[in-house]
Amino acid sequence: MLYELRVYHCVPGRLPDLLKRFDTITTRIWQRHGIEQAGFWTVAIGDSNQTLYYFLKWESLADREKKWAAFQADPEWISARAETEKNGAIVARVENQILQPTSFSSVK
């Protein structure tokens, strides 16, 4: 099992728009493509309150490549993303890392 940590640094003031898009659009489309999330977090105390952190769970890199490509090409996603960004970009920068659990990790 692999986990992907994705960090979205929002354009100032746009975090509520990003959260709404994930809540009402993105996660529903992910379900259709078999993409499994392992949690979402915002910063309560720390450097930035305009950042969203989340994990996705993958069986393998091939699983990720197949499902993520299908999601990115999904016509509903393309349309919804364009609609939610009609007043400008929501996300300024995205970081992602593919993580694998250690032998002693409680999460496998």
Phi, psi and omega per residue, in radians:
M1 nan 2.392 3.070
L2 -2.075 2.660 3.077
Y3 -2.158 2.435 3.084
E4 -1.937 2.106 3.042
L5 -1.596 2.126 3.101
R6 -2.064 2.316 -3.115
V7 -2.155 2.106 -3.136
Y8 -1.904 2.021 3.080
H9 -1.637 1.955 -3.039
C10 -1.418 2.684 2.913
V11 -1.069 2.399 -3.098
P12 -0.855 2.256 3.114
G13 1.496 -0.051 -3.048
R14 -1.786 0.026 3.117
L15 -0.987 -0.761 3.112
P16 -1.007 -0.618 3.105
D17 -1.167 -0.703 3.124
L18 -1.149 -0.781 3.127
L19 -1.061 -0.740 3.118
K20 -1.096 -0.736 -3.137
R21 -1.099 -0.764 3.095
F22 -1.104 -0.766 -3.069
D23 -1.155 -0.704 -2.990
T24 -1.824 -0.293 -3.047
I25 -2.219 -1.100 -2.941
T26 -1.031 -0.887 -3.069
T27 -1.132 -0.536 3.093
R28 -1.171 -0.738 3.117
I29 -1.189 -0.679 3.076
W30 -0.980 -0.760 -3.132
Q31 -0.978 -0.725 3.142
R32 -1.092 -0.525 -3.119
H33 -1.705 0.052 3.121
G34 1.327 0.379 3.107
I35 -1.509 2.186 -3.057
E36 -1.892 2.115 3.082
Q37 -1.540 2.613 -3.137
A38 -2.041 0.258 3.064
G39 2.370 2.638 3.102
F40 -2.249 2.501 3.121
W41 -2.489 2.559 2.912
T42 -2.033 2.927 -3.072
V43 -1.525 2.104 3.055
A44 -1.537 -0.747 3.099
I45 -2.423 2.182 -3.137
G46 2.769 -2.840 -3.015
D47 -1.213 -0.660 -3.027
S48 -2.429 2.282 3.044
N49 -1.753 0.338 3.099
Q50 -2.067 0.523 -3.072
T51 -2.216 2.422 3.057
L52 -2.029 2.293 3.076
Y53 -1.987 2.406 3.015
Y54 -2.677 2.761 3.106
F55 -2.022 2.449 2.961
L56 -2.007 2.599 -3.059
K57 -1.950 2.242 -3.099
W58 -2.252 2.545 3.051
E59 -1.252 -0.618 -3.085
S60 -2.871 3.035 3.063
L61 -1.152 -0.624 3.102
A62 -1.125 -0.697 3.079
D63 -1.054 -0.795 3.128
R64 -1.075 -0.845 -3.097
E65 -1.024 -0.789 -3.114
K66 -1.135 -0.893 -3.069
K67 -1.235 -0.703 -3.118
W68 -1.183 -0.684 3.112
A69 -1.105 -0.728 3.122
A70 -1.120 -0.724 3.104
F71 -1.097 -0.843 -3.108
Q72 -1.072 -0.509 -3.133
A73 -1.599 -0.076 -3.082
D74 -1.111 2.150 -3.117
P75 -1.029 -0.635 3.112
E76 -1.125 -0.736 3.124
W77 -1.119 -0.791 -3.127
I78 -1.036 -0.778 3.139
S79 -1.173 -0.809 -3.114
A80 -1.131 -0.713 3.125
R81 -1.090 -0.802 3.120
A82 -1.051 -0.745 -3.127
E83 -1.118 -0.744 -3.108
T84 -1.287 -0.258 3.127
E85 -1.916 0.283 -3.115
K86 -1.116 -0.407 3.098
N87 -1.729 0.231 3.128
G88 2.133 2.890 -3.123
A89 -1.066 2.558 3.061
I90 -1.681 -0.710 -3.060
V91 -1.868 2.247 3.115
A92 -1.485 -0.630 -3.048
R93 -2.757 2.471 3.110
V94 -2.104 2.383 3.002
E95 -2.073 2.528 3.005
N96 -2.558 2.594 3.120
Q97 -2.441 2.432 3.044
I98 -1.685 2.129 -3.066
L99 -1.995 2.533 3.029
Q100 -2.110 2.408 -3.124
P101 -1.119 2.541 3.031
T102 -1.363 2.965 3.140
S103 -1.122 -0.422 -3.103
F104 -1.808 0.151 -3.136
S105 -1.242 2.452 3.051
S106 -1.293 -0.304 3.075
V107 -1.831 2.207 -3.125
K108 -2.001 nan nan
